[in-house]
Amino acid sequence: MSADEVKYLIDSNVEQVAVMLMEEQHLSMLDALGTIYRSQWYEKLTDKATGLYYQSPNYNYLLLQEEMRYGRIGGNVSG
């Protein structure tokens, strides 16, 4: 997979997860994006070794919710 394709998948996940945060958590766009870009989840999403960029936005949203709830992502995500 090319670097452009990976970037597209990452950007698509960020966009869709931001929309989920805005709808379900009632966050503004700026707050949703701030939550994402400051998260451990985003670090893992952008690490090609984890493969999270290849997962669905719904799965990634669940991981971000877990981090928001417990302060970390569970042990099933390498990195």
C-alpha positions as CSV (number, residue, x, y, z in Angstrom):
1,M,0.0,0.0,0.0
2,S,1.4,3.4,-0.9
3,A,2.0,6.2,1.5
4,D,-0.8,8.2,-0.1
5,E,-3.2,5.4,0.4
6,V,-2.2,5.0,4.1
7,K,-2.6,8.8,4.6
8,Y,-6.0,8.7,2.9
9,L,-7.2,5.8,5.3
10,I,-5.9,7.7,8.3
11,D,-7.6,10.9,7.3
12,S,-10.8,9.1,6.5
13,N,-10.8,7.5,10.0
14,V,-10.1,10.8,11.7
15,E,-12.9,12.5,9.8
16,Q,-15.4,9.7,10.5
17,V,-14.4,9.3,14.2
18,A,-14.7,13.1,14.6
19,V,-18.2,13.0,13.3
20,M,-19.1,10.2,15.7
21,L,-17.7,12.3,18.6
22,M,-19.7,15.3,17.5
23,E,-22.9,13.3,17.2
24,E,-22.6,11.0,20.2
25,Q,-20.6,13.2,22.7
26,H,-22.1,16.5,21.5
27,L,-18.6,18.0,20.9
28,S,-17.8,20.9,18.6
29,M,-15.7,20.1,15.6
30,L,-12.7,21.8,17.2
31,D,-13.1,19.8,20.5
32,A,-13.6,16.5,18.6
33,L,-10.4,17.1,16.6
34,G,-8.5,18.2,19.6
35,T,-9.6,15.0,21.5
36,I,-8.4,12.9,18.5
37,Y,-5.1,14.6,17.9
38,R,-4.1,14.6,21.6
39,S,-5.0,10.9,22.1
40,Q,-2.9,7.8,22.4
41,W,-5.3,6.3,19.8
42,Y,-4.2,8.8,17.2
43,E,-0.6,8.0,17.8
44,K,-1.4,4.3,17.3
45,L,-3.6,5.1,14.2
46,T,-0.7,6.9,12.5
47,D,1.8,4.1,13.4
48,K,1.8,1.9,10.4
49,A,3.0,-1.1,12.5
50,T,-0.3,-1.2,14.4
51,G,-2.5,-1.5,11.2
52,L,-5.3,0.6,12.9
53,Y,-5.5,2.8,9.8
54,Y,-6.9,-0.3,8.0
55,Q,-9.6,-1.0,10.6
56,S,-13.1,0.4,10.3
57,P,-14.0,3.8,11.8
58,N,-16.5,2.1,14.1
59,Y,-13.8,-0.1,15.6
60,N,-11.4,2.8,15.9
61,Y,-14.1,4.9,17.6
62,L,-14.6,2.1,20.2
63,L,-10.8,2.2,20.9
64,L,-11.0,6.0,21.4
65,Q,-14.0,5.6,23.6
66,E,-12.0,3.1,25.7
67,E,-9.2,5.5,26.0
68,M,-11.5,8.4,27.0
69,R,-13.2,6.2,29.6
70,Y,-10.2,4.4,31.1
71,G,-7.2,6.7,30.1
72,R,-5.6,4.1,27.9
73,I,-6.3,1.6,25.2
74,G,-6.4,-2.1,26.1
75,G,-3.4,-4.4,25.6
76,N,-4.6,-5.8,22.3
77,V,-3.1,-3.0,20.3
78,S,0.6,-3.3,19.7
79,G,3.0,-0.3,19.7
